[in-house]
Amino acid sequence: MRGVSGAPGGSQLPTYRYSFDWDAFYERYPLPDVFAKTVFLWSPERIRALQNERFLEVMQVGWKNPFYQALWRRAGVEPGDIRSLDDIARLPTYNSDDLKTDQHEHPPFGLLPGYASLQSHLQHAPVKLQTSGGTTGKPRNTLHGTAEWEWNSLGAARAMYLQGVRPGDIMQIPATCSLANLGWAIYKGCHDYLGVMPITTGSGLVTASRRQIEIAFDAGVNCWMSFPEYLLRLAQASREEFGRDIRELGTKMITSFLGPDTEGTLRAQIESLWGCPVYDNYGTNEVGEGAFECAQRDGLHFMEDAMYFEILDTETGQPVAPGQVGNLVVTVFHRTLMPTIRFNLRDLGRLVSSQQCACGSYFRRMDHFLGRSDNMVRLRGVNVYPMACLPAVRSDPRTTGEWLCEAHTVVEDGRSRDELIVYVETRANAGSLDGLQAHLENRLKADLGVSVEVRLTGQGQLDTVANLGEGKARRLVEKRPAYLKV
Ligand SMILES: [Zn+2]
C-alpha cells in the first residue's frame, strides 16, 4: 500500500525519496558518465535548441511567480514579447539587492520562492535553506527543493567525473557541511553519484590540519576538494607537523576554486607541492556547479544544459564583445522553487572560447572567476577589482600570497578622490625585502592600469581581517565614508 506521495505503508509524510520523479530528472539531466558521452558532446545547434526549450519552460514558471510578474511588468514586458532565447535581452536583470528588498518586504524569504507559503509547500515536498558565503555584505538566502538540491550534487559529480574521479576513489573534503553549499555538493556528489567514499572532515576549524593529514594517510585518500589557501596550508602542516611530504599521499587529483589565477602561478604552486593536477570550478548557491574545467584545463565549460550564462557590461548592461570582462548573468533551467531568470551574479567573467574544446565538447568556456564587480573601486577613472591583485602578489616568492586592499577617500582642496592601499604579507623567512615594495607597486600599476600604494606586513598579520573561514578570503576593506563613495 502506498500513500498519496507513493510512499510505502500509506505514509502521508513528504518523504524525500517519494516526493520526486527521479527517472524524469535523470532523463533531463543525465548522470555523469552518460552526460560525458551525450549532451556534453552535442553540436552547438543542438545545445542551443535544448536551451531554447528549457528557457521557454522557465518563462512559464516565471510568469506565475509574483516576483517576476512585478519585475517584468515594471519593465513593460508582456508574455507575448518573449518567444525564444533570442528575446532574453528584453527581460530586465536583477541582483542581490533586489533579493534583499524582496526578502525585507515579504519576510523571511520574499515572493521569489513562488509558493503560497513555506508551510503549505512543506506538506508535500522537502525544502532546504542554503546561503551565499557573504564575501560582500549579508549572505543571500536560497531555498532548495528536491530538484534544486539534487542538481547541486549532480552538477558537482559531473565536473568531478570529467576531471577523472572514478568509483573506488576516496575523497577528502575539508569544507564544513553548513549553510554553504560546497561541502554538501561534494559529499553528495561523491556518495550519491560516483561510488567515491567521501571523508567529510570539515574545515580546519572542525578538524585541525595535522589531524586532516593523519586521516588522509590512514584512509588512503587519493582525491581532494579544497580552496587554494588551505591546500597550501595542508602541504605545510604535513611537512612541519606530521613529518611527511604531502606528495607521499600519491594524490590523483584536486578539485578547487582557483579564482583569478590568470597566469597559473597559484595552480603551479599547488601542483608542485602536491604532485598532482588541480582543476578549477565556478559555482554559487543559486546555480550550483556553474562552470568547470575538463581534463584539458583550457577554460571552464559552462554547464549549458542546466543554465544559460550571459556576460554583460558592468555599466551599460549590454553584452560585451567575446573575450571582454563583464558580469555573469544567469538563467537557471533546473530551478522552479526560487526560479532564477537573468540574475546578475555580479561575478566577473570572460568568455575564452565558443569553439570545440580538445575534449570534444562545444560547451562554451570562460576564464577563471575574476572577482566580484560590487567589490570594485574606481581610482582616477579606472575600475579596479581587488581580486585582480593576485598575479602580482604571487609574482614574488617573498610574499605569502596573501593581500588585502583598503579603500580610502582623500579630500584635498575641497575635492575628493579614492585611493587604494594594498597590504601584502611577507614570509617570516623571506630574507631581505629590498626592492619588494617597488616591484609590487610597478607590477600592480601595470596590471591594474593605475598606481596604488603597497605596504608590506609580516606573515599572518592579515589573518584576522582577511580570513573568512573555509579558505575564503576578504580582499577589500572599505574606509570610504558612504556619502563620498563614487
Ligand atoms: Zn573541454
Residues whose N, C-alpha, C, O or C-beta is under 5 A from the ligand:
A	BS01	ZN	C294 Q296 C357 C359 S361
